[in-house]
């Protein structure tokens, strides 16, 4: 009984965060904020959903932990790679963006490459 309550809570919690991630994709203004919102919320949503399934079905728990570990390791890396590619290809920031930290970062990176 307690296992089912925890499992369903994790599933509903994950579904709520997945919904928020989808809402962020629709609502936010540019690539960079959309990627941040979708990656953070879908990582948490997918992790809690997968762990919820593992709690509900104990025979799948180890497999669910492997899937959760895979999501935890790959989602932030892929998000970072997509944002970096978007920035380098010239996808513009939203006009309301106050600070462009990417510009400073890539200028420093280019200076380091020139020094080599």
N, C-alpha and C positions, 0 to 999 in steps of 0.2 A: 504494500500500500504506500509506504513512504517513498520507495523507489519510483513508483509511478508518478507520485506528486512531483518529485524532483525532476524526473525525466520530462514530464509535460511542461513544467515550469521552464526548463531550459529550452524546450522546443518553441514555446510561445515567446520567450525572451529573444531567442534567435530570430524568429519571424518578425518581431517588432524592429530589431536592428536592421534586418534585411530590407524591410519597408522603408526605414529612414534612409538607408543608402540609396534606394531607388528614388526617393523623394529628393535627396540631395543632387542626384544626377539631373533631375528635371529643373530644380529651383536655382541652383548656383550658377554664377555668370560665366566662368571661364574654365578651361581645361584643368588648370592647377587646383582650383578649389573643388571642382567635381571629383578629381582623382583622390584628393585627400579625404573627402567625405565618403566616397564610395569604398575606398580601401579600408579605412578604419572601421566603418560600420559593417561592411560585409565580412571583414575578418572576424570581428567579434560575433556577428550573427551566425556565420557558418560554423565557427568553433563551438558556440553554445548549442547549436542545432545538432552537430555531429556528436558532441558529448552527451546530449539528451537522448539521442538514439542509442548510444552505448549504454546509458544507464537503464533505459527501458528494455533493451535486449542484451543481457550480460554476455551471451555467447559472442557478440560482435564487439565487445568493448575494446579489445586489443586492436582490432582493425580500425575502429573509430579513432583510437588514439594515434595510430599511424597516419590516418587521413588528416586529423587535426594538426599534427606536427608538420605535415606537408603544407597545409594551408598557412600555418604560422610562419613557415620559412619562405614560401614562395610569393605570397601576396605583397608584402612590403617591397621585396626586391623587384618584382614586375612593375609595381606602381612607380617606383623610383626610375626604372629604366624608361617607362613610357613618358613620364614627366620630363626627363632629361632629353629624350628624343624630340618631344614637342617644343621644348625651349630652344634646342639647337636648330630645329627646322624653322623657327620664327613664328610660332603660334603666339599671338599677342596676349598680353595680360589684360585684364579688365581695366577700364579707365579709372575705377575707384581704388585700384591697388596703390598703396602709398609708398611701399618700399620694394625694390627689385633686388632681392638678395642673390638671385641667380646670376645677374649681370656681374656683381662683384666676385662671385665664386668662379665663374667661367673666365673672367679676366685674369684672376690669380692663377688659375689652372693653365692658361695659355702662356703666361709669363714663366711659369715653372718649366713648361715644355720647351720654350725658347732657350732657356738657360742650359738645358741638357745638350 
